[in-house]
Amino acid sequence: MNEAPTAVSENEALDAYSSTVTAVAQRVLPSVASLRVRRSSRSFDGGAGSGVVITPDGFLVTSAHVVAQAGAATASFIDGSEYELDVVGADPLSDLAIARARAATLEPIQIGNADNLRVGQLVVAIGNPMGFSGSVTSGVVSGLGRSLATADGNGHRRFIEDVIQTDAALNPGNSGGALSDWQARLVGVNTAVAGMGLGLAVPINKTTQAILSALMRSGRVRRAFLGIAGGTRPLPPAMAQRLGRKAGVEVQEVVAGSPAAAASLRGGDIIVSVGDVPVGKAGDLQRLMVEAQIGSKLGLSILRGGKVMTLEVVPVELA
């Protein structure tokens, strides 16, 4: 007598999950394009990746590696429409790019904020894996705060911080596609398949929206350059209590001839703040190296030999 209500409850739960995923797919699918890219004089490679419409006048976000060295590209949508695509700008260090479809009006996705995600939260991935357009997979946020190594081809390496890890199935062709939350808002751009059952996405948040705005405005992202390699270093307990923070960025290498070298920064120094902004990991420092800091004097508070001191540094533009 008591088993029937339990069975009904389980079915209702399944229906609720299915209804959510279906509703997200219906709202997001019209905004996701299948991108076909031709590199130099070669023919179209077919199913190169995906893109997501973010403005009604045709701007799409995709992965930088999808449109790298694109000679020509097209964007195809689920309703059968197809448009030529112009690459506006790409930023390999964030693996984000902006392209624009030659269309009068397109349906943009609603923009969300990945900073509000929680581990275990439902997410839906929509893209064009293996050339199968309009594919939908779902799963949960498996992890947050991951790092993804990138390079720009000029010897510059960087870690994309706060990358989203999900168990939603991702395959070649999903790169550049949408990772959406349960309200059909774009919270990530799928960028990598790291292994069986492991997918990664670049988060959409205040930091990456600034990158996308710069790409839309000028086709490139200008970054300030200090000239150090560093990593997180816990502070001694007494110093942590004094400064009100647990860690800083230890300088592991100083590039010769760089602004950091000119400021007499040394290996072993621990940067605890830039101006009045605390830094506790390399990502904190990277986020502060924005265009506005190029050529500006910055005060670096560092821990050296058990003492706090301030050095003045003038970042240059990352070439």
Secondary structure, DSSP 8 states (H G I E B T S, - for coil): --HHHHHHHHHHHHHHHHHHHHHHHHHHGGGEEEEEEEETTS---SS-EEEEE-STTSEEEE-HHHHTTEEEEEEE-TTS-EEEEEEEEEETTTTEEEEEES-S-----EE--GGG--TT-EEEEEE-GGG-TTEEEEEEEEEEEEEEEEE-SSS-EEEEEEEEEE-S---TT-TT-EEE-TTSEEEEEEEEEEETTEEEEEE-SHHHHHHHHHHHHHSS---EE--EEEEEEE--HHHHHHHT-SEEEEEEEE-TTSHHHHTT--TT-EEEEETTEE--SHHHHHHH--GGGTT--EEEEEEETTEEEEEEE--EE--
